[in-house]
């Protein structure tokens, strides 16, 4: 059976000093990363998927829960590439 990992994705609106951003949160590994909003895409989910794929994560699917998107990626403890170490 495959192991999956859920990444929560939230849009962060602009402030007086920062532009719009997208925050990806891994509750399982207690990590998060905030990336700039990419206006090439239509929403935070698509921005997060593009970023995760560019960092080598295998996207399985996505959905919405309450006020955030959830992206499902393949993961095992040995194979998961942490968000903060991704670059």
C-alpha positions in Angstrom: 0.0 0.0 0.0 1.3 3.5 -0.9 1.8 6.1 1.7 0.5 9.6 0.9 1.3 13.0 2.4 -1.1 16.0 2.6 0.1 19.5 2.1 -2.2 22.3 3.1 -2.1 25.4 0.8 -3.2 28.9 1.8 -3.3 32.2 0.0 -1.7 35.0 2.0 -2.8 38.4 0.8 -0.5 41.4 0.4 0.5 43.6 3.4 2.1 47.0 3.6 5.5 45.5 3.1 5.0 42.2 1.3 3.2 41.1 -1.9 0.8 38.2 -2.1 2.2 34.8 -1.1 1.3 31.1 -0.9 2.0 29.1 2.2 2.5 25.3 2.1 2.1 23.5 5.4 3.1 19.9 6.2 1.4 19.1 9.5 3.0 15.6 9.5 6.5 17.0 9.5 5.7 20.3 11.3 7.2 22.3 8.4 6.0 25.1 6.2 7.4 27.2 3.3 6.1 30.4 1.9 6.6 31.2 -1.8 5.8 34.3 -3.8 2.4 34.4 -5.6 3.0 33.7 -9.3 0.4 35.6 -11.4 1.0 33.3 -14.3 -1.4 30.9 -12.5 -5.1 31.4 -11.6 -4.9 30.4 -7.9 -2.8 29.3 -5.0 -3.4 25.6 -5.6 -1.9 25.7 -9.1 1.0 27.8 -7.8 1.7 25.2 -5.1 1.4 22.2 -7.5 3.9 23.9 -9.9 6.3 24.6 -7.1 6.1 21.1 -5.6 6.5 19.4 -9.0 9.6 21.6 -9.7 11.0 20.5 -6.4 10.6 16.8 -7.3 7.4 15.9 -5.4 5.0 13.4 -7.1 1.5 14.9 -7.1 -1.3 12.4 -6.7 -4.3 14.7 -6.4 -5.8 17.7 -4.7 -9.0 18.9 -3.1 -10.4 21.6 -0.8 -11.0 21.4 3.0 -12.6 24.3 4.9 -10.6 27.4 3.9 -7.6 25.8 2.2 -6.6 23.6 -0.6 -5.0 20.2 0.1 -2.5 18.6 -2.3 -1.8 14.9 -2.0 1.8 13.8 -2.8 3.4 10.4 -2.7 5.6 10.0 0.4 7.3 7.5 2.6 9.6 8.4 5.5 12.6 7.4 3.4 11.4 9.1 0.2 9.8 12.4 1.4 11.6 15.5 0.4 11.1 18.0 3.2 9.6 21.4 2.2 12.3 23.5 3.8 15.2 21.5 2.3 13.6 21.7 -1.2 15.4 24.0 -3.6 
